[in-house]
Amino acid sequence: MKIHVVYKNGQEDFVDPKFLDILLYLGEIQEFRRSDHWVNVIDGPIRDFRQKDFGGQERRSNEHAEFISVPAAS
């Protein structure tokens, strides 16, 4: 399943969930689509990347992950 994103330059794309965190951390994403609504990264609350303690079960599989470069925001 891919996630619909809008880069800061306005370009839309679909990315693998495992790359969304990377793109958010790099500041490349303006907004992304959750199952029931759009999240504006500038206005909406999202995960704090500095927080490392997660008590739940890890559901993401990063096995055999390969990063694909994305266009730079202008």
C-alpha positions in Angstrom: 0.0 0.0 0.0 1.4 3.4 -1.0 0.7 6.7 0.8 -0.3 9.8 -1.2 2.0 12.7 -0.5 2.4 16.3 -1.6 6.0 17.6 -1.6 6.7 21.2 -0.6 7.1 22.1 -4.3 3.5 21.0 -4.9 4.3 17.8 -6.7 2.2 14.8 -5.8 3.5 11.2 -5.4 2.8 7.8 -3.8 5.5 6.5 -1.5 6.0 3.3 0.5 5.1 3.8 4.2 8.7 3.0 5.3 9.9 6.1 3.4 7.3 8.5 4.7 9.2 8.9 8.0 12.4 9.6 6.1 10.8 12.2 3.9 9.1 13.9 6.9 12.4 14.0 8.8 14.1 15.6 5.8 11.4 18.2 5.5 10.4 17.2 2.0 6.6 16.7 2.6 4.0 19.4 2.8 1.1 17.0 3.5 0.2 13.3 3.3 -3.0 11.3 3.2 -4.1 9.2 6.2 -6.9 6.6 5.7 -9.6 9.2 6.5 -8.0 12.7 6.1 -5.1 14.8 4.9 -2.4 15.8 7.4 -0.8 19.2 6.8 2.7 18.7 8.2 3.1 22.4 8.9 -0.3 22.8 10.8 -1.1 19.2 11.9 0.4 17.3 14.8 2.7 14.4 13.7 5.0 12.1 15.5 8.1 13.6 17.2 11.1 12.1 15.6 13.2 12.5 18.7 10.9 10.2 20.7 12.5 6.8 20.6 10.4 4.9 23.3 7.5 3.0 21.7 5.9 0.4 23.8 3.8 -1.2 21.1 4.5 -4.0 18.6 6.6 -2.9 15.6 4.5 -3.4 12.5 6.7 -1.9 9.8 9.0 -4.2 7.9 12.1 -2.5 6.7 13.6 -5.8 5.5 15.1 -5.4 2.0 14.4 -1.7 2.0 15.8 0.4 -0.8 15.7 4.2 -0.7 14.7 5.8 -4.0 15.7 9.4 -4.4 13.0 12.0 -4.7 13.1 15.4 -6.5 14.5 18.2 -4.3 12.0 20.8 -3.2 12.6 24.2 -4.8 
